[in-house]
Every structure is written in structure tokens, then in C-alpha cells.
Amino acid sequence: MLPSGDVTESHFLEVLDLLSPGDIIVEGANSNFHDSLRRHAHVREKGIRMLDAGVSGGLVGAEEGYAIMVGGDKDTFAFCTPLFEALACNGGYNLVGPGGAGHYVKMVHNAIEYGMMQAIAEGYDLLANGTFKDLDLPTITKLWNHGTIIQSFLLRMAGQALDKSPSLEYLKPFVEDSGEGRWAATEAMEHRIPFVVNTYALHARYISRDKNSLAFRMLAAMRNEFGGHA
């Protein structure tokens, strides 16, 4: 698994020269699905098989197992099942569609993630700055993560960050984006599909780079907890 973009492209071309017909490439770089479609077409001309694997889980996935969304044909997927079994958490991998679909599904996953994170971050901003001052945010988070409708992996990450510092002052309120949110927003516009919440969440990350609030520190904190990056 490599970073998407130029690094993956150069390694893809390098590896391609070493392979023979019938060999398999598993591309797990969370690439733009347009690049994945192009690579599938490229390897097909050479008789080489390929799977595109969208991988989720971040630093936690390295310890607890990843979730892997695979695009490609059924026979190639079946052959590579032991690989995914070794890397994924229990029930955490499947074939989601033809070539390109793995990275497409991961793109949409990340866009949804942006929207969920934004909602959590704004909620904490209201808790911290609304009517009731000095609420115990770590305690509230632990409570929310036991039996409530919004209990989640992201709240677990928020709780870990708040345990370090309830004000999150150790983080700058600068929230980066990995690209998938932008790709998903573009895809939605091209198909004239309303994508309001997730597009707003993407724009909020841009706004964060010029603002200073708990909401944006919380966004940065959740990214830092699950991905090791703010």
C-alpha cells in the first residue's frame, strides 16, 4: 500500500515491466478511481490481472485489522482472499464491484467520514461554548459511546483525543484533506447528485486553515487519532 498519485503510478509502471501474463497486481493506494480504471485497462492489454483495494482503518487498522473494499473480477478476488483475510478485521473485506469500484466505494466512504466528523466537531463546539460552561467533555464522550445512537469509531477517537486534553490545545485547528472528499464532490456534481453535507464538510476543512475554534481542533484531533495526521 503506497500513497496515491505519482508514487503509486511510478511503482505501478515499474512492477508492470516485471510481470507475466496471468500475474496479479493488487493496488491498495486509495487512488482516484479514474486512475484505477485506466490501470485496469492497461494491465488487461498485457494479460495481467488486477484488483483495486480501498483500505480503511488507519493506525487502528494496523493493530485491529483493516476494512478492504475490492474492485475486480470474482476469480481474481477469490484467488487473493487469503491476502485480504490476513490484513482485514473479521468480516472486513469483500468484492464490491468490477475494476475501479473498490476505490470508488472508498472515495464515497471518505466523503461520508468527512460529514460525520464535521457533525461531531460542531457538536463539541456547542458543548464547550453554549449555555453550560465547563462541561466534562471526556465523560460525555464515554457516555455517548455506550448505547447511544451516535456511538461510533469516530467518537472513540474523539474520546482518546479529549483524554489527552479536553481543550485540545496541543493541536492546531488546521484540518487537511486526503483528496477523496474532493473527488467525491466532483463526481456528485458531474452526475447532478445533491451532496450538500459532505461538500460542506470539505469546504469546512478549507475554512479551518484560517480559523481557530474547538470544532476545527476536534476535526484535527480525530484525524490525528485514527490516521496519525491532522
Steps between C-alpha positions, in 0.01 A plus 500: 500500500651827380380862501276574204631711214844513341661250740244233421512574128879463481496176699209368293693551177818357651326186628308459176824447309589210731173310471384228263152420364283355777680685780299720736541859621313610813495880507422613854597867480146643528552654158261714300265249339566652157866399542387154607283458190793605282734254674250215465484569125880517479562166670220332306688568177796306642295208630569600860226498762436780748295583806456850639466493877366792699647467849355660814607485862807719531729442796229306682461269201866406521429352845137387475475417129398710202177531304576428135266587211607307191427565133568243227383165369371221723766242413792733575335608823447138605866421430613795715261430787777367732682834464192701597419254778843565653471879482134563580301498821231234539253551216701798383550427131288428197473537125285811445492514120705488179838659444510853644209442738723431799656845490166657407331353807793612716467852357134515601587350840746783564250765393249358749778501760553873439132571565487291816816659637367849430176426687694366800738797501219758489318318780805523724535869418144553624567299817809706573359844418124477557286566809675255733865587550768256613317183400709186542557413135696176560223367727229598252689327222531177697126514576410566136703199397296263718160426352418829329401534136823686418745257661775442244864449414533875443366578849750250635776698326354825634505354851864399471589853393297660781665274757829660400360851532131608529582827321713330232744789530786275390360504146476777245148538352634422153320210333657342194315291242626190324328560166210255507255764623589726208469213253161401641368857484613525138340165417172610659497824301570316175199276563286784640458317829436716810800462731445791735617375839816336377593790271449744787722284721772519235468877479512521880844343488612776268352758739683337793831611359410861579302454823558407865221309674440184700299357211800511270735375771261206550507424127879508510498285816287223348722486189806490724361214710397267218749598233801652670449825310301816564 
